[in-house]
């Protein structure tokens, strides 16, 4: 089975421009071309593209995906670092929510402590 760039994009739920971007970054190998010059994507291209898309959804930066998919760095190490980054972001957001929740109470307390 062979697909055009547009067909591959539709199968993966992405855009042709995204596929081209992944080619430029070296995340997705260029496929062979047909006699007419059109790219001819195979199943392995779809698998790699879906893997890239999933890692992006998980919050892995494109700069780290190359290391995971190319074998340049151990995938578990990269994923552990991304997990640590996400945990730090969750904690930062939790603190921000907690601080925001105290704002109305503080404003209320200041307002009524002055009038007493």
Jmol script that loads the backbone (N, CA, C; Angstrom):
load data "model"
ATOM      1  N   UNK A   1       0.841  -1.167   0.000  1.00  0.00           N
ATOM      2  CA  UNK A   1       0.000   0.000   0.000  1.00  0.00           C
ATOM      3  C   UNK A   1       0.891   1.236   0.000  1.00  0.00           C
ATOM      4  N   UNK A   2       0.604   2.186  -0.846  1.00  0.00           N
ATOM      5  CA  UNK A   2       1.362   3.433  -0.917  1.00  0.00           C
ATOM      6  C   UNK A   2       0.393   4.606  -0.920  1.00  0.00           C
ATOM      7  N   UNK A   3       0.805   5.681  -0.226  1.00  0.00           N
ATOM      8  CA  UNK A   3      -0.050   6.854  -0.112  1.00  0.00           C
ATOM      9  C   UNK A   3       0.699   8.106  -0.544  1.00  0.00           C
ATOM     10  N   UNK A   4      -0.050   9.092  -0.984  1.00  0.00           N
ATOM     11  CA  UNK A   4       0.509  10.413  -1.266  1.00  0.00           C
ATOM     12  C   UNK A   4       0.671  11.148   0.067  1.00  0.00           C
ATOM     13  N   UNK A   5       1.300  12.299   0.027  1.00  0.00           N
ATOM     14  CA  UNK A   5       1.461  13.094   1.248  1.00  0.00           C
ATOM     15  C   UNK A   5       0.098  13.480   1.808  1.00  0.00           C
ATOM     16  N   UNK A   6      -0.800  13.906   0.951  1.00  0.00           N
ATOM     17  CA  UNK A   6      -2.144  14.291   1.390  1.00  0.00           C
ATOM     18  C   UNK A   6      -2.868  13.108   2.030  1.00  0.00           C
ATOM     19  N   UNK A   7      -2.770  11.941   1.399  1.00  0.00           N
ATOM     20  CA  UNK A   7      -3.434  10.750   1.939  1.00  0.00           C
ATOM     21  C   UNK A   7      -2.838  10.357   3.289  1.00  0.00           C
ATOM     22  N   UNK A   8      -1.509  10.440   3.396  1.00  0.00           N
ATOM     23  CA  UNK A   8      -0.856  10.116   4.669  1.00  0.00           C
ATOM     24  C   UNK A   8      -1.313  11.086   5.755  1.00  0.00           C
ATOM     25  N   UNK A   9      -1.383  12.361   5.418  1.00  0.00           N
ATOM     26  CA  UNK A   9      -1.836  13.363   6.386  1.00  0.00           C
ATOM     27  C   UNK A   9      -3.249  13.050   6.858  1.00  0.00           C
ATOM     28  N   UNK A  10      -4.132  12.699   5.945  1.00  0.00           N
ATOM     29  CA  UNK A  10      -5.511  12.375   6.315  1.00  0.00           C
ATOM     30  C   UNK A  10      -5.565  11.151   7.210  1.00  0.00           C
ATOM     31  N   UNK A  11      -4.783  10.133   6.878  1.00  0.00           N
ATOM     32  CA  UNK A  11      -4.764   8.915   7.704  1.00  0.00           C
ATOM     33  C   UNK A  11      -4.293   9.198   9.125  1.00  0.00           C
ATOM     34  N   UNK A  12      -3.328  10.105   9.255  1.00  0.00           N
ATOM     35  CA  UNK A  12      -2.743  10.403  10.570  1.00  0.00           C
ATOM     36  C   UNK A  12      -3.466  11.531  11.295  1.00  0.00           C
ATOM     37  N   UNK A  13      -4.428  12.152  10.636  1.00  0.00           N
ATOM     38  CA  UNK A  13      -5.144  13.248  11.273  1.00  0.00           C
ATOM     39  C   UNK A  13      -4.294  14.495  11.435  1.00  0.00           C
ATOM     40  N   UNK A  14      -3.477  14.774  10.446  1.00  0.00           N
ATOM     41  CA  UNK A  14      -2.608  15.945  10.494  1.00  0.00           C
ATOM     42  C   UNK A  14      -2.655  16.656   9.149  1.00  0.00           C
ATOM     43  N   UNK A  15      -1.708  17.524   8.908  1.00  0.00           N
ATOM     44  CA  UNK A  15      -1.692  18.284   7.662  1.00  0.00           C
ATOM     45  C   UNK A  15      -0.452  17.962   6.832  1.00  0.00           C
ATOM     46  N   UNK A  16      -0.534  18.292   5.566  1.00  0.00           N
ATOM     47  CA  UNK A  16       0.607  18.124   4.669  1.00  0.00           C
ATOM     48  C   UNK A  16       1.769  18.977   5.162  1.00  0.00           C
ATOM     49  N   UNK A  17       1.475  20.182   5.621  1.00  0.00           N
ATOM     50  CA  UNK A  17       2.544  21.058   6.119  1.00  0.00           C
ATOM     51  C   UNK A  17       3.238  20.476   7.341  1.00  0.00           C
ATOM     52  N   UNK A  18       2.496  19.800   8.188  1.00  0.00           N
ATOM     53  CA  UNK A  18       3.104  19.159   9.354  1.00  0.00           C
ATOM     54  C   UNK A  18       4.060  18.059   8.904  1.00  0.00           C
ATOM     55  N   UNK A  19       3.644  17.271   7.947  1.00  0.00           N
ATOM     56  CA  UNK A  19       4.513  16.204   7.423  1.00  0.00           C
ATOM     57  C   UNK A  19       5.777  16.811   6.828  1.00  0.00           C
ATOM     58  N   UNK A  20       5.634  17.873   6.065  1.00  0.00           N
ATOM     59  CA  UNK A  20       6.806  18.543   5.481  1.00  0.00           C
ATOM     60  C   UNK A  20       7.723  19.077   6.573  1.00  0.00           C
ATOM     61  N   UNK A  21       7.128  19.610   7.628  1.00  0.00           N
ATOM     62  CA  UNK A  21       7.915  20.114   8.753  1.00  0.00           C
ATOM     63  C   UNK A  21       8.701  18.979   9.400  1.00  0.00           C
ATOM     64  N   UNK A  22       8.078  17.844   9.603  1.00  0.00           N
ATOM     65  CA  UNK A  22       8.766  16.686  10.179  1.00  0.00           C
ATOM     66  C   UNK A  22       9.901  16.216   9.280  1.00  0.00           C
ATOM     67  N   UNK A  23       9.714  16.311   7.959  1.00  0.00           N
ATOM     68  CA  UNK A  23      10.804  15.981   7.034  1.00  0.00           C
ATOM     69  C   UNK A  23      11.974  16.944   7.240  1.00  0.00           C
ATOM     70  N   UNK A  24      11.675  18.243   7.306  1.00  0.00           N
ATOM     71  CA  UNK A  24      12.738  19.250   7.475  1.00  0.00           C
ATOM     72  C   UNK A  24      13.512  19.041   8.774  1.00  0.00           C
ATOM     73  N   UNK A  25      12.808  18.613   9.824  1.00  0.00           N
ATOM     74  CA  UNK A  25      13.455  18.376  11.120  1.00  0.00           C
ATOM     75  C   UNK A  25      14.188  17.036  11.170  1.00  0.00           C
ATOM     76  N   UNK A  26      13.970  16.208  10.165  1.00  0.00           N
ATOM     77  CA  UNK A  26      14.603  14.896  10.154  1.00  0.00           C
ATOM     78  C   UNK A  26      13.890  13.864  11.002  1.00  0.00           C
ATOM     79  N   UNK A  27      12.649  14.155  11.402  1.00  0.00           N
ATOM     80  CA  UNK A  27      11.889  13.214  12.222  1.00  0.00           C
ATOM     81  C   UNK A  27      11.233  12.125  11.383  1.00  0.00           C
ATOM     82  N   UNK A  28      10.939  12.437  10.139  1.00  0.00           N
ATOM     83  CA  UNK A  28      10.260  11.502   9.242  1.00  0.00           C
ATOM     84  C   UNK A  28      11.085  11.403   7.969  1.00  0.00           C
ATOM     85  N   UNK A  29      11.516  10.184   7.660  1.00  0.00           N
ATOM     86  CA  UNK A  29      12.324   9.975   6.457  1.00  0.00           C
ATOM     87  C   UNK A  29      11.525  10.295   5.204  1.00  0.00           C
ATOM     88  N   UNK A  30      12.230  10.828   4.218  1.00  0.00           N
ATOM     89  CA  UNK A  30      11.613  11.060   2.909  1.00  0.00           C
ATOM     90  C   UNK A  30      11.373   9.701   2.254  1.00  0.00           C
ATOM     91  N   UNK A  31      10.198   9.511   1.690  1.00  0.00           N
ATOM     92  CA  UNK A  31       9.920   8.236   1.028  1.00  0.00           C
ATOM     93  C   UNK A  31      10.470   8.225  -0.402  1.00  0.00           C
ATOM     94  N   UNK A  32      10.423   7.045  -0.995  1.00  0.00           N
ATOM     95  CA  UNK A  32      10.790   6.950  -2.413  1.00  0.00           C
ATOM     96  C   UNK A  32       9.741   7.700  -3.215  1.00  0.00           C
ATOM     97  N   UNK A  33      10.131   8.046  -4.424  1.00  0.00           N
ATOM     98  CA  UNK A  33       9.197   8.758  -5.298  1.00  0.00           C
ATOM     99  C   UNK A  33       8.766   7.847  -6.442  1.00  0.00           C
ATOM    100  N   UNK A  34       7.553   8.056  -6.869  1.00  0.00           N
ATOM    101  CA  UNK A  34       7.032   7.334  -8.025  1.00  0.00           C
ATOM    102  C   UNK A  34       7.693   7.879  -9.290  1.00  0.00           C
ATOM    103  N   UNK A  35       7.437   7.266 -10.399  1.00  0.00           N
ATOM    104  CA  UNK A  35       7.991   7.713 -11.678  1.00  0.00           C
ATOM    105  C   UNK A  35       7.558   9.145 -12.000  1.00  0.00           C
ATOM    106  N   UNK A  36       6.379   9.535 -11.530  1.00  0.00           N
ATOM    107  CA  UNK A  36       5.874  10.884 -11.792  1.00  0.00           C
ATOM    108  C   UNK A  36       6.432  11.920 -10.817  1.00  0.00           C
ATOM    109  N   UNK A  37       7.293  11.504  -9.873  1.00  0.00           N
ATOM    110  CA  UNK A  37       7.915  12.413  -8.923  1.00  0.00           C
ATOM    111  C   UNK A  37       7.189  12.546  -7.606  1.00  0.00           C
ATOM    112  N   UNK A  38       5.993  11.988  -7.506  1.00  0.00           N
ATOM    113  CA  UNK A  38       5.228  12.084  -6.264  1.00  0.00           C
ATOM    114  C   UNK A  38       5.798  11.142  -5.203  1.00  0.00           C
ATOM    115  N   UNK A  39       5.721  11.593  -3.966  1.00  0.00           N
ATOM    116  CA  UNK A  39       6.185  10.753  -2.860  1.00  0.00           C
ATOM    117  C   UNK A  39       5.255   9.565  -2.702  1.00  0.00           C
ATOM    118  N   UNK A  40       5.845   8.478  -2.253  1.00  0.00           N
ATOM    119  CA  UNK A  40       5.114   7.224  -2.086  1.00  0.00           C
ATOM    120  C   UNK A  40       5.358   6.719  -0.670  1.00  0.00           C
ATOM    121  N   UNK A  41       4.446   7.062   0.227  1.00  0.00           N
ATOM    122  CA  UNK A  41       4.588   6.678   1.635  1.00  0.00           C
ATOM    123  C   UNK A  41       4.097   5.254   1.845  1.00  0.00           C
ATOM    124  N   UNK A  42       4.798   4.564   2.728  1.00  0.00           N
ATOM    125  CA  UNK A  42       4.467   3.178   3.055  1.00  0.00           C
ATOM    126  C   UNK A  42       3.989   3.099   4.509  1.00  0.00           C
ATOM    127  N   UNK A  43       3.649   1.899   4.927  1.00  0.00           N
ATOM    128  CA  UNK A  43       3.139   1.672   6.281  1.00  0.00           C
ATOM    129  C   UNK A  43       4.129   2.157   7.341  1.00  0.00           C
ATOM    130  N   UNK A  44       5.418   1.921   7.142  1.00  0.00           N
ATOM    131  CA  UNK A  44       6.403   2.335   8.153  1.00  0.00           C
ATOM    132  C   UNK A  44       6.402   3.856   8.341  1.00  0.00           C
ATOM    133  N   UNK A  45       6.128   4.614   7.278  1.00  0.00           N
ATOM    134  CA  UNK A  45       6.032   6.071   7.414  1.00  0.00           C
ATOM    135  C   UNK A  45       4.825   6.449   8.274  1.00  0.00           C
ATOM    136  N   UNK A  46       3.713   5.769   8.057  1.00  0.00           N
ATOM    137  CA  UNK A  46       2.515   6.034   8.845  1.00  0.00           C
ATOM    138  C   UNK A  46       2.765   5.712  10.316  1.00  0.00           C
ATOM    139  N   UNK A  47       3.427   4.603  10.585  1.00  0.00           N
ATOM    140  CA  UNK A  47       3.711   4.212  11.973  1.00  0.00           C
ATOM    141  C   UNK A  47       4.576   5.267  12.659  1.00  0.00           C
ATOM    142  N   UNK A  48       5.630   5.714  11.976  1.00  0.00           N
ATOM    143  CA  UNK A  48       6.510   6.745  12.556  1.00  0.00           C
ATOM    144  C   UNK A  48       5.739   8.042  12.766  1.00  0.00           C
ATOM    145  N   UNK A  49       4.934   8.428  11.784  1.00  0.00           N
ATOM    146  CA  UNK A  49       4.150   9.659  11.894  1.00  0.00           C
ATOM    147  C   UNK A  49       3.178   9.581  13.069  1.00  0.00           C
ATOM    148  N   UNK A  50       2.510   8.465  13.233  1.00  0.00           N
ATOM    149  CA  UNK A  50       1.585   8.303  14.358  1.00  0.00           C
ATOM    150  C   UNK A  50       2.329   8.338  15.690  1.00  0.00           C
ATOM    151  N   UNK A  51       3.518   7.760  15.722  1.00  0.00           N
ATOM    152  CA  UNK A  51       4.323   7.784  16.948  1.00  0.00           C
ATOM    153  C   UNK A  51       4.722   9.220  17.278  1.00  0.00           C
ATOM    154  N   UNK A  52       5.142   9.980  16.279  1.00  0.00           N
ATOM    155  CA  UNK A  52       5.506  11.379  16.498  1.00  0.00           C
ATOM    156  C   UNK A  52       4.306  12.155  17.029  1.00  0.00           C
ATOM    157  N   UNK A  53       3.166  11.983  16.392  1.00  0.00           N
ATOM    158  CA  UNK A  53       1.943  12.691  16.802  1.00  0.00           C
ATOM    159  C   UNK A  53       1.580  12.358  18.251  1.00  0.00           C
ATOM    160  N   UNK A  54       1.712  11.096  18.624  1.00  0.00           N
ATOM    161  CA  UNK A  54       1.374  10.686  19.999  1.00  0.00           C
ATOM    162  C   UNK A  54       2.329  11.316  21.003  1.00  0.00           C
ATOM    163  N   UNK A  55       3.613  11.341  20.676  1.00  0.00           N
ATOM    164  CA  UNK A  55       4.591  11.939  21.579  1.00  0.00           C
ATOM    165  C   UNK A  55       4.334  13.438  21.730  1.00  0.00           C
ATOM    166  N   UNK A  56       3.964  14.102  20.643  1.00  0.00           N
ATOM    167  CA  UNK A  56       3.623  15.529  20.716  1.00  0.00           C
ATOM    168  C   UNK A  56       2.415  15.719  21.628  1.00  0.00           C
ATOM    169  N   UNK A  57       1.406  14.862  21.492  1.00  0.00           N
ATOM    170  CA  UNK A  57       0.221  14.947  22.352  1.00  0.00           C
ATOM    171  C   UNK A  57       0.587  14.777  23.826  1.00  0.00           C
ATOM    172  N   UNK A  58       1.607  13.977  24.095  1.00  0.00           N
ATOM    173  CA  UNK A  58       2.040  13.738  25.471  1.00  0.00           C
ATOM    174  C   UNK A  58       2.901  14.874  26.015  1.00  0.00           C
ATOM    175  N   UNK A  59       3.208  15.846  25.170  1.00  0.00           N
ATOM    176  CA  UNK A  59       3.990  16.988  25.612  1.00  0.00           C
ATOM    177  C   UNK A  59       5.472  16.892  25.342  1.00  0.00           C
ATOM    178  N   UNK A  60       5.883  15.908  24.558  1.00  0.00           N
ATOM    179  CA  UNK A  60       7.298  15.781  24.227  1.00  0.00           C
ATOM    180  C   UNK A  60       7.633  16.826  23.163  1.00  0.00           C
ATOM    181  N   UNK A  61       8.610  17.695  23.423  1.00  0.00           N
ATOM    182  CA  UNK A  61       8.993  18.689  22.419  1.00  0.00           C
ATOM    183  C   UNK A  61       9.573  18.007  21.173  1.00  0.00           C
ATOM    184  N   UNK A  62       9.346  18.614  20.024  1.00  0.00           N
ATOM    185  CA  UNK A  62       9.872  18.049  18.776  1.00  0.00           C
ATOM    186  C   UNK A  62      11.380  17.858  18.844  1.00  0.00           C
ATOM    187  N   UNK A  63      12.066  18.741  19.544  1.00  0.00           N
ATOM    188  CA  UNK A  63      13.522  18.623  19.654  1.00  0.00           C
ATOM    189  C   UNK A  63      13.951  17.345  20.367  1.00  0.00           C
ATOM    190  N   UNK A  64      13.094  16.803  21.207  1.00  0.00           N
ATOM    191  CA  UNK A  64      13.418  15.558  21.912  1.00  0.00           C
ATOM    192  C   UNK A  64      12.900  14.328  21.182  1.00  0.00           C
ATOM    193  N   UNK A  65      11.930  14.507  20.328  1.00  0.00           N
ATOM    194  CA  UNK A  65      11.363  13.363  19.612  1.00  0.00           C
ATOM    195  C   UNK A  65      12.399  12.718  18.713  1.00  0.00           C
ATOM    196  N   UNK A  66      13.253  13.506  18.118  1.00  0.00           N
ATOM    197  CA  UNK A  66      14.312  12.956  17.277  1.00  0.00           C
ATOM    198  C   UNK A  66      15.173  11.969  18.036  1.00  0.00           C
ATOM    199  N   UNK A  67      15.484  12.288  19.282  1.00  0.00           N
ATOM    200  CA  UNK A  67      16.306  11.396  20.098  1.00  0.00           C
ATOM    201  C   UNK A  67      15.570  10.103  20.413  1.00  0.00           C
ATOM    202  N   UNK A  68      14.280  10.194  20.578  1.00  0.00           N
ATOM    203  CA  UNK A  68      13.494   9.003  20.901  1.00  0.00           C
ATOM    204  C   UNK A  68      13.344   8.098  19.684  1.00  0.00           C
ATOM    205  N   UNK A  69      13.030   8.692  18.555  1.00  0.00           N
ATOM    206  CA  UNK A  69      12.739   7.890  17.368  1.00  0.00           C
ATOM    207  C   UNK A  69      13.992   7.428  16.639  1.00  0.00           C
ATOM    208  N   UNK A  70      15.102   8.175  16.785  1.00  0.00           N
ATOM    209  CA  UNK A  70      16.310   7.790  16.060  1.00  0.00           C
ATOM    210  C   UNK A  70      17.214   6.877  16.872  1.00  0.00           C
ATOM    211  N   UNK A  71      16.927   6.743  18.146  1.00  0.00           N
ATOM    212  CA  UNK A  71      17.778   5.909  18.988  1.00  0.00           C
ATOM    213  C   UNK A  71      19.000   6.668  19.495  1.00  0.00           C
ATOM    214  N   UNK A  72      19.049   7.991  19.292  1.00  0.00           N
ATOM    215  CA  UNK A  72      20.184   8.796  19.725  1.00  0.00           C
ATOM    216  C   UNK A  72      20.324   8.846  21.230  1.00  0.00           C
ATOM    217  N   UNK A  73      19.241   8.857  21.935  1.00  0.00           N
ATOM    218  CA  UNK A  73      19.248   8.843  23.400  1.00  0.00           C
ATOM    219  C   UNK A  73      18.241   7.798  23.842  1.00  0.00           C
ATOM    220  N   UNK A  74      18.486   7.193  24.982  1.00  0.00           N
ATOM    221  CA  UNK A  74      17.528   6.184  25.443  1.00  0.00           C
ATOM    222  C   UNK A  74      16.146   6.810  25.640  1.00  0.00           C
ATOM    223  N   UNK A  75      15.152   6.237  25.008  1.00  0.00           N
ATOM    224  CA  UNK A  75      13.795   6.766  25.099  1.00  0.00           C
ATOM    225  C   UNK A  75      13.312   6.873  26.543  1.00  0.00           C
ATOM    226  N   UNK A  76      13.550   5.889  27.396  1.00  0.00           N
ATOM    227  CA  UNK A  76      13.061   6.015  28.777  1.00  0.00           C
ATOM    228  C   UNK A  76      13.630   7.246  29.480  1.00  0.00           C
ATOM    229  N   UNK A  77      14.887   7.585  29.236  1.00  0.00           N
ATOM    230  CA  UNK A  77      15.495   8.748  29.878  1.00  0.00           C
ATOM    231  C   UNK A  77      14.814  10.037  29.411  1.00  0.00           C
ATOM    232  N   UNK A  78      14.580  10.137  28.123  1.00  0.00           N
ATOM    233  CA  UNK A  78      13.923  11.324  27.586  1.00  0.00           C
ATOM    234  C   UNK A  78      12.503  11.420  28.119  1.00  0.00           C
ATOM    235  N   UNK A  79      11.803  10.310  28.133  1.00  0.00           N
ATOM    236  CA  UNK A  79      10.423  10.316  28.627  1.00  0.00           C
ATOM    237  C   UNK A  79      10.359  10.626  30.112  1.00  0.00           C
ATOM    238  N   UNK A  80      11.323  10.143  30.891  1.00  0.00           N
ATOM    239  CA  UNK A  80      11.365  10.471  32.319  1.00  0.00           C
ATOM    240  C   UNK A  80      11.563  11.981  32.516  1.00  0.00           C
ATOM    241  N   UNK A  81      12.421  12.588  31.687  1.00  0.00           N
ATOM    242  CA  UNK A  81      12.650  14.028  31.799  1.00  0.00           C
ATOM    243  C   UNK A  81      11.390  14.805  31.424  1.00  0.00           C
ATOM    244  N   UNK A  82      10.710  14.372  30.384  1.00  0.00           N
ATOM    245  CA  UNK A  82       9.458  15.029  29.994  1.00  0.00           C
ATOM    246  C   UNK A  82       8.439  14.873  31.112  1.00  0.00           C
ATOM    247  N   UNK A  83       8.369  13.692  31.714  1.00  0.00           N
ATOM    248  CA  UNK A  83       7.449  13.469  32.821  1.00  0.00           C
ATOM    249  C   UNK A  83       7.780  14.394  33.989  1.00  0.00           C
ATOM    250  N   UNK A  84       9.058  14.545  34.297  1.00  0.00           N
ATOM    251  CA  UNK A  84       9.474  15.439  35.381  1.00  0.00           C
ATOM    252  C   UNK A  84       9.098  16.887  35.058  1.00  0.00           C
ATOM    253  N   UNK A  85       9.292  17.288  33.809  1.00  0.00           N
ATOM    254  CA  UNK A  85       8.917  18.641  33.388  1.00  0.00           C
ATOM    255  C   UNK A  85       7.412  18.855  33.540  1.00  0.00           C
ATOM    256  N   UNK A  86       6.636  17.861  33.135  1.00  0.00           N
ATOM    257  CA  UNK A  86       5.180  17.968  33.250  1.00  0.00           C
ATOM    258  C   UNK A  86       4.744  18.005  34.713  1.00  0.00           C
ATOM    259  N   UNK A  87       5.386  17.203  35.563  1.00  0.00           N
ATOM    260  CA  UNK A  87       5.060  17.207  36.991  1.00  0.00           C
ATOM    261  C   UNK A  87       5.366  18.569  37.603  1.00  0.00           C
ATOM    262  N   UNK A  88       6.478  19.176  37.202  1.00  0.00           N
ATOM    263  CA  UNK A  88       6.816  20.510  37.708  1.00  0.00           C
ATOM    264  C   UNK A  88       5.786  21.531  37.241  1.00  0.00           C
ATOM    265  N   UNK A  89       5.341  21.414  36.011  1.00  0.00           N
ATOM    266  CA  UNK A  89       4.327  22.329  35.486  1.00  0.00           C
ATOM    267  C   UNK A  89       3.000  22.151  36.216  1.00  0.00           C
ATOM    268  N   UNK A  90       2.624  20.907  36.504  1.00  0.00           N
ATOM    269  CA  UNK A  90       1.395  20.640  37.261  1.00  0.00           C
ATOM    270  C   UNK A  90       1.492  21.274  38.645  1.00  0.00           C
ATOM    271  N   UNK A  91       2.635  21.143  39.294  1.00  0.00           N
ATOM    272  CA  UNK A  91       2.823  21.730  40.622  1.00  0.00           C
ATOM    273  C   UNK A  91       2.760  23.253  40.558  1.00  0.00           C
ATOM    274  N   UNK A  92       3.370  23.846  39.545  1.00  0.00           N
ATOM    275  CA  UNK A  92       3.323  25.299  39.380  1.00  0.00           C
ATOM    276  C   UNK A  92       1.878  25.763  39.194  1.00  0.00           C
ATOM    277  N   UNK A  93       1.124  25.044  38.387  1.00  0.00           N
ATOM    278  CA  UNK A  93      -0.280  25.396  38.159  1.00  0.00           C
ATOM    279  C   UNK A  93      -1.120  25.197  39.421  1.00  0.00           C
ATOM    280  N   UNK A  94      -0.823  24.150  40.192  1.00  0.00           N
ATOM    281  CA  UNK A  94      -1.550  23.916  41.447  1.00  0.00           C
ATOM    282  C   UNK A  94      -1.319  25.074  42.407  1.00  0.00           C
ATOM    283  N   UNK A  95      -0.056  25.518  42.519  1.00  0.00           N
ATOM    284  CA  UNK A  95       0.251  26.654  43.396  1.00  0.00           C
ATOM    285  C   UNK A  95      -0.450  27.918  42.911  1.00  0.00           C
ATOM    286  N   UNK A  96      -0.459  28.128  41.610  1.00  0.00           N
ATOM    287  CA  UNK A  96      -1.122  29.317  41.063  1.00  0.00           C
ATOM    288  C   UNK A  96      -2.614  29.278  41.369  1.00  0.00           C
ATOM    289  N   UNK A  97      -3.231  28.128  41.220  1.00  0.00           N
ATOM    290  CA  UNK A  97      -4.666  28.001  41.525  1.00  0.00           C
ATOM    291  C   UNK A  97      -4.918  28.258  43.008  1.00  0.00           C
ATOM    292  N   UNK A  98      -4.047  27.749  43.848  1.00  0.00           N
ATOM    293  CA  UNK A  98      -4.185  27.964  45.283  1.00  0.00           C
ATOM    294  C   UNK A  98      -4.055  29.446  45.620  1.00  0.00           C
ATOM    295  N   UNK A  99      -3.084  30.107  45.000  1.00  0.00           N
ATOM    296  CA  UNK A  99      -2.902  31.543  45.229  1.00  0.00           C
ATOM    297  C   UNK A  99      -4.120  32.327  44.746  1.00  0.00           C
ATOM    298  N   UNK A 100      -4.633  31.958  43.610  1.00  0.00           N
ATOM    299  CA  UNK A 100      -5.816  32.643  43.072  1.00  0.00           C
ATOM    300  C   UNK A 100      -7.013  32.445  43.997  1.00  0.00           C
ATOM    301  N   UNK A 101      -7.155  31.251  44.536  1.00  0.00           N
ATOM    302  CA  UNK A 101      -8.289  30.964  45.417  1.00  0.00           C
ATOM    303  C   UNK A 101      -8.239  31.813  46.680  1.00  0.00           C
ATOM    304  N   UNK A 102      -7.056  32.205  47.114  1.00  0.00           N
ATOM    305  CA  UNK A 102      -6.946  33.012  48.327  1.00  0.00           C
ATOM    306  C   UNK A 102      -7.149  34.500  48.072  1.00  0.00           C
ATOM    307  N   UNK A 103      -7.052  34.943  46.839  1.00  0.00           N
ATOM    308  CA  UNK A 103      -7.189  36.371  46.541  1.00  0.00           C
ATOM    309  C   UNK A 103      -8.535  36.954  46.959  1.00  0.00           C
ATOM    310  N   UNK A 104      -9.647  36.377  46.568  1.00  0.00           N
ATOM    311  CA  UNK A 104     -10.916  36.983  46.983  1.00  0.00           C
ATOM    312  C   UNK A 104     -11.066  37.028  48.500  1.00  0.00           C
ATOM    313  N   UNK A 105     -10.625  36.000  49.199  1.00  0.00           N
ATOM    314  CA  UNK A 105     -10.716  35.954  50.648  1.00  0.00           C
ATOM    315  C   UNK A 105      -9.860  37.063  51.259  1.00  0.00           C
ATOM    316  N   UNK A 106      -8.652  37.255  50.758  1.00  0.00           N
ATOM    317  CA  UNK A 106      -7.773  38.309  51.272  1.00  0.00           C
ATOM    318  C   UNK A 106      -8.368  39.675  51.029  1.00  0.00           C
ATOM    319  N   UNK A 107      -8.901  39.893  49.844  1.00  0.00           N
ATOM    320  CA  UNK A 107      -9.524  41.183  49.532  1.00  0.00           C
ATOM    321  C   UNK A 107     -10.721  41.417  50.447  1.00  0.00           C
ATOM    322  N   UNK A 108     -11.496  40.396  50.680  1.00  0.00           N
ATOM    323  CA  UNK A 108     -12.659  40.484  51.575  1.00  0.00           C
ATOM    324  C   UNK A 108     -12.209  40.822  52.985  1.00  0.00           C
ATOM    325  N   UNK A 109     -11.174  40.129  53.469  1.00  0.00           N
ATOM    326  CA  UNK A 109     -10.669  40.368  54.826  1.00  0.00           C
ATOM    327  C   UNK A 109     -10.148  41.792  54.974  1.00  0.00           C
ATOM    328  N   UNK A 110      -9.414  42.285  53.985  1.00  0.00           N
ATOM    329  CA  UNK A 110      -8.885  43.653  54.051  1.00  0.00           C
ATOM    330  C   UNK A 110     -10.019  44.672  54.062  1.00  0.00           C
ATOM    331  N   UNK A 111     -11.018  44.448  53.268  1.00  0.00           N
ATOM    332  CA  UNK A 111     -12.136  45.367  53.164  1.00  0.00           C
ATOM    333  C   UNK A 111     -12.856  45.489  54.506  1.00  0.00           C
ATOM    334  N   UNK A 112     -13.127  44.367  55.149  1.00  0.00           N
ATOM    335  CA  UNK A 112     -13.899  44.407  56.396  1.00  0.00           C
ATOM    336  C   UNK A 112     -13.045  44.691  57.618  1.00  0.00           C
ATOM    337  N   UNK A 113     -11.741  44.458  57.554  1.00  0.00           N
ATOM    338  CA  UNK A 113     -10.909  44.768  58.710  1.00  0.00           C
ATOM    339  C   UNK A 113     -10.676  46.271  58.829  1.00  0.00           C
ATOM    340  N   UNK A 114     -10.751  47.014  57.734  1.00  0.00           N
ATOM    341  CA  UNK A 114     -10.580  48.470  57.746  1.00  0.00           C
ATOM    342  C   UNK A 114     -11.819  49.189  58.288  1.00  0.00           C
ATOM    343  N   UNK A 115     -12.970  48.616  58.021  1.00  0.00           N
ATOM    344  CA  UNK A 115     -14.198  49.293  58.437  1.00  0.00           C
ATOM    345  C   UNK A 115     -14.529  49.055  59.895  1.00  0.00           C
ATOM    346  N   UNK A 116     -13.839  48.151  60.552  1.00  0.00           N
ATOM    347  CA  UNK A 116     -14.147  47.852  61.956  1.00  0.00           C
ATOM    348  C   UNK A 116     -13.534  48.836  62.885  1.00  0.00           C
TER     349      UNK A 116
END
end "model"
wireframe off; spacefill off
backbone 0.3
color backbone group
